[in-house]
């Protein structure tokens, strides 16, 4: 059954309209003021409100506007003895459905009421269709995002295949980048995109020979030139995609070694010419490299690394990005802690699994298979981390 509320300070008007509408299967309640009407509307979902325009303590137009502010989405008709342009404008600005002109006429009332209810049904059907369409689009967007993440995951796995430490490094780079992007005002969707895209910043290194990539010591000028090709190679690998996340990853791969002062590589871009996503990754990539051990250097104390970023803001780095990094430093440190704990747990789990295999396979209880412990590196020292 359709429920309607009739609002008029003259009770006989409410009774007359209720009698007419109830013949047509519309149940009516009555209210004599704006305040009483709002109370009733708060407790019952009316499909239709019919209100007199002039009442003590507030007009029907006041009720229309107040009810819309409170979320009423039903049909609303105004009754008036005199139509004036300003009242008409206020009615339709407030999303009123129309006018009923006094003196009341049963046929005219039915026409206005059924027109309003028909419009309400159409609007609600359109809203339902819109919700359904939105839900479908969201599902498709989620499916697309999952496919994008799968592409990224495969590329990231390829770039980390030769060294486990690089896996922790690229995870930190992704998380750091998302935090700084948020600090710079990026929306949540773009922060998620850069979180994934930033992890592919060094994907071009999969094409760099092991003799250079894993060299335990300084590179020669010729080797350095070869190493620097990873930016171009990464951009080529990720190029020509219509997926936003891969497009951003391509930009980052190409530009994350550019410098604010224009002395970086491969293009010698400067200032705002460098895409902001690459400027973000440039800062966090250097920070992470400084504070972790590499084959050719010892880790730098974290406060010293933070000071280095500040010192080189305006030359190597975008000052705004460095400021955002400083503002997010507590979050950056928490990410480092979480990634460290996760990696430690993974290493401990793997060690226990290998120990179990040794104990099962060893013939003499020594934990040695074929004269070689599974817990020891097979080539002497463990492989060095990627650069």
N, C-alpha and C positions, 0 to 999 in steps of 0.2 A: 504493500500500500504506500502511496505517496503521502508524505507529511508536509503540511504547510503551516506557516505562522502568519497570522493577520495582526497587524499593529495599528491601532487607532485609539485615540482617547475617547471616542464615542462608542460605547459598547454595542449599540444596536447595529452599527456598521460592521463590526466584527461578527456579530451573530448572523447578519444577512449574508455576508460573503461565505461564512462557514456553511450555512444551510445550502447555498447554491453549489458550492464545490463538493460537499459531501454527497450530493446526488450523483456526482460524476466519479465517486470513489476516492476523493482526496480528503484525508482526515485533517482537520484544522484545529490548531490551538490559537489562543488569543493573548495579546499583551497590550497594555494601555500606555506604555511609555518606552523610550529608548532603553532605559536602564533595565526594565522588566524584560524587554525583548532580548537583550544581550544575555541575561541570565538564562532564559529559556534556550537560546541558541547554543549556549555553552554546555547544556545537558542533553541536547537531542539533535540528531543530524537531519535538519530540515532540507528538503529539496527546493522549497519555494518560500520566499518571504514577500508579503504584500504589505507595504507600509504607507500610511498617510504622510504627506510631506510636512504638514504643520501640526505640531503637538507641543504641549507645555514641557519645558525641560529639555528640548532637543527635537530636531526635525528628522523626517525620514531620510534625508540626505546625510545627516550626521550618523544615523544608524547604518546606512549603506557603507559609508567610509570606515566606520569603526569595525563593522563586521568583516569587511575585506581585510583590514589590518590583522584581525584575529584568525584569519584563515578560512572564513566561510567561502565556499566555492559553489554554492547553489544559485538558483535563479532569484532575481530580486526585481520586484516591480514597485514603482512609486505611484501612489494615488494623489491626485491634485484636482482642485476645482478650477485652477487657473494655470495655464502653461506659460512659462516665461523662458526666454533664451538661456539665461544663466542657470536656471534649475535644470534645463535639458542638458546643458554642457556638463554640469556637475554629475548628473545621473550617469551619463555615458563615460565620463572620465573615471568614475568610480566603478565601472563595469556593471552598471545597472542594465537590465534587459528591456526596459521600456516603461511606458506610462499607461495608467488607467485614469481616464478623465471622469470626474463627477459631473452631474449625478450618475450614479451607477446604473449599468444596464447589464442584465444577466448574459445576453448573447455576446456583447462586447467584452465582458469579463472573461467568458469562456475562451473567446478568440485569443485574447492576450495571454491568458494562463497557458493554454495549450501550445501557443507559439513559443512561449518562454521555456516550457518543459521540453518541447521538441529540440530547441536549441541547446538546452542543458544536456540532453541525451547525446546529441551529436558531439558536443564539446568533450564529454566524458569518454565517448568512444574514441575520439581522436587522441585524447590523453593516454588511454589504454594502449592504443596502437603505437603511440610514441614511446611509451614505456617498454612495450614488447620489442620495438625496433632498437631502442637504446640497449636493452639487455642483449639482443643478438649481436649488436655491434661491439659491445663490451666483451662478449664471449669470443668473437672473432679477433678482437684486438689482443685478448689474452692468448689465444692460439697463435697469433702472429708473433707475439712477444716470446712465447715459448720456442718457436722455430728460430727466431733471431738469437735467443740465448743458446740454442743448440749449436748454431753456426759459430757463435763466439766461443763456446766451450771447446769445440773441436779445434779451432785455431789456437786457443790458449793452451790446450793440451799439447799441440804440436810444438809450440814455442817453449814449453817447459820440459819437454821429453828428456833433454840431456842433463838437466840439473834440478834437483828438488828445491834448493834454496830460491831459485828464480820463481817457483810456484808461490812461495810465501811472499816474495817481493811483489809480484804482479797483483796478488790479492790485496796487499796493503795499498798499492798504488790506486786500485779501483776504489777502495773504501775512502782513502784520503781525498781523492778527487771529488767524490760525491759530497763529502762534508764541506769542502771548500766551495764547491759550486752552490750549495745551499746558503753558505755564508755570504756569497756574492749576490744572492737573490734569485737564483734559478728555481723554477718550479719543480715539484716532486717528480714529474715524469722525466724531465731533462736530467735531473740528478741521477735517476736510475739508469738513464741511457749512458751518461758519462761513467757511471760506476762500472758498467760492463765494457764500454768502449776503451776506457783507459787501460784496462788489463791487456789490451792488444797493442800497446804502444811500441813494443819491441818485437812484434811478430816477424818483421823482416830479417831478424837475426837467424831464422831457421835456414837462410840461404848463405850465411857466412861460414867459411870453413872452420872446422874444429880447431885447427892449428892456430887460428887467430882468436876465435871466440873464447877458447878455453886456455889461452896462453897464460901461464903463471908468471907474470912479469910485465914490464912496460912494452908497449907496441912500438915497432919501428914506424917512421913516417909513412912508408908504403902500406904497412899493415893498418895503420890508423885510417888511411884513405879508403881501404877496403872495408873496414869496420863502419865507416860513416855512410856507406852505401845502404846500410840496413834501413835508413829512413825512406829512401827511394824504393827499395825492394818491398818494404811493408806497404807503402802506398799503392804500388802496382798490384800486390796480392789482394788488397782490400778494395781496389777501385772498381768503378762502373757498377755499383750496387744501388738499388733504389730503396734499401732498408736504412732508415735514419740512423740506427745504432752503428751499422757498418760504415755509413758515410762519415759519421763522427770519428769512428776508429781510424778510418783512412786519413782524415785530416790530422789527427793526433800523431799517427805513425810518421807522417811526412814532416810535421812542424814542431815536434816537441824538443828538438835541439836548436831551434831558432832562439836568438837572444834579443832582449828588449832594445839593445843598442845597435842591432843590425849586423853583428859580427858572428852570428851562428851559421848553421848549415841545415839543409842543403841550398836554400834559396836566398839567404841573407835578408830575410824579412825583418822589419823593425816595428816596435811600438804596437799600436792597435791593428796594424796590418797582419800581425800574427793572430790567428783565431784564438778566442779566449779559452776554448777547451784545451788547446795545446799549451797555452801559457800556464794553465792550472797544473797540467801534468809535468811540465818542465820543473816547477817548484817542488812538487812532491817526489818526483823521480830523483832529483839531486839530493834532497833531504834523506830519502831512504838509503841511497847509495852511500852517503857520507857516514851514516851511523851504523852501518853493517860491514862486517869483514869481507874483503875481496881478496883474490889471490895475490894482487899487487899492492895491497895496503891493509893497514889495521883500521878498526872502526874509530871514528871520531866521537868524542863525548857529545851527547845530545845537545847540551847548552851551547857548545861551540858550533855545532851544525846550525842551530837556530840563529845564532849570531851571524854566521856566514850568509844565510839567506837575507837577513836584514842589511848587511853590509853591501850586498850585491843587488839590492832592489834599485831599479832605475838604470842598471847596466846589463846584468844578465837576466834579471827577472822583472816582471810587471809589478810595480809597487803596490797596486791594489790587491793583487793576488797574494803577495807577501803579507800585507795587512790582514787579509782574510785568514791566511794560515796562522798568523799570530793569535787572532781572535778565536780560532778553533783548536788551539794547541792542546787543551785538555782532552778534547774528543780524539785528536790525532794520537795522543799517548794511550788512551784507552783502546783504540783500535790496535796499536802495536801490542799491547798486553794480551788482548783476546786472540790475535793471530798467533802470537808466540805460544800461548797455552794450547790452542788447537793443534799447532804443528807438533808440540811436545807430546801431546796425547796420541797423535797419529804415529809418531816415531816409536813411542813406548808400545803401542799396540802391535806395530809391525815387528818390533824386536821380540815380543812375546810369541808371536806367530812363528817367527823363524826359529826361536829357541825350541818350541814344541816340535817343529819339523826335524830339527837336529837330533833331539832326544829320541824321536821315533825312528829316524833313519840310521843313527849311529849304532854300530855293532859292538863297540867296546865301552859305551857309556861316556865317551869323551866329548860328545857333541860335535864330532868331526865326520864329514862325509867325504869319502875318497881322499882323505888326508888334508882336507881344506875346510876351515870353519866357515859356515854360511854367514856368520855375524861379522866377518872381517872383509874389508874391501878386496876384490879379486885382482886389482891392479895396483897394489900398494896403497898410496894415499887416496882418499876419496876425491872424486872429481871436483875441480874448482867451480865456484859459482860463475854464472854468466855475468858479463859486463853490463 
